[in-house]
């Protein structure tokens, strides 16, 4: 059995491909920061659980907790602010909607996710 037959490694490959493509789109947004009427683009978030199910990893992957204080269950942390760019964009006088700070934060996060994968 080769590593290309393992479902989890296939899923990681799909995630890394998604992150690579997202980084290219973010770089395109930054490159067009001064282009009149340009609207930034982004990919919809990747649902890693559905990728695992499509690749045949039954039941997905679940977290194993040994003590209640180690890691809270998914969805139990509330509050905090959504750091994603809103659908209503700030528009510059040239009708450009690219906010460089947000694009750089997305690029940094995407790079960290890629390195982690």
N, C-alpha and C positions, 0 to 999 in steps of 0.2 A: 504494500500500500504506500503510495507516495503522498507527500504533503498536499498535493493538489486535490486529493480525494477527501480530505477532511473538511467537513462543512463549516466549522468555525473559522478555519483559515481562508476558505472561500469568501465568507462573510467579511472578514477583515480586509481582504483584497477589494471587495466591492466598496467598503467604506473608504479605503484609501483612494480609490478611483474617484469617488464622489468628492472627497476633500481636494484632490488635485484639480478637478474640474471647477470647483467653487473658487479655489485660489486664482485660477485663470480669469474667471468672471470678475472677481474683486479687483484684480490688476487692471482689467479693462475699464472698470469704473474709475479707478484712480487716474489712468491714462487719459480719460475723457473728462477730467474735472473742469477743464476750461472750454469744453465744446458746448456751444449754445444749444438749448433745448434737449440736452441729453438727460435721460432718467436712469438712475442706477438700477442694476439688475441683481438678482440673487437666486440661488436654487432653493427650492422648498426643502425643509429639514428632512434628513434621511431617517426613516424609522428602522432602526437596527433590529428590532424584534421581528418585524415582518420579513426582513432580509434573511434572518436565521430560519424562519418557518419556511420560506420559499426554497431554501437550500437543503431542507430536510432535517434540520436539527429539531427533533420533536420536543415540544414543551418549551422551547426557547432556553434561555440561560437565566437562572435565578440566583439571587444573592443568598449566601449562607451566613446567618448571623449567629454568633455564639453567646453574645450578651446584648441586652437591650440598649445599652449605652454606646455600642460600637458604631452602628450606622443606622439611621432611621429608615423605616420602610419607604419605598418610592411613593411620592405624593403626599407625605406627611409634613413636609416643610412648606409653610405658607408665608406669604409676605414677600418682601424684597421687590425690587423693581425689575421690569423687563428691560434688558439691555439691548434689545433688537431695535432696528430702525423702524420707525412708524411708517404707515402707508402714506401719510401726508408729509410731503417733503418740504424742507426749507428751500426756497427757490431764490437763486441769485438774480441780480439785475439782468444777466444774460439768459434768464430762463433755465439755468442749469440747476439740477437738484442733487448733485453729488456733495455729500458732507464728508470731507477728507478724514476727519477724526473718527467717524463711525466706520468708514471703509478700512482704516488702518487697524482699528480694534478687531474688526471681523477677520482681517488678514492674519493678525497675530493669533487669534483664537483658532483659526483654521490650521495654521502652522503647528500650534501646540497639539491639536487633536491628531494631526497627521503623524507627528513625532511619537505621540503616545501609542497610536495604533501600530 
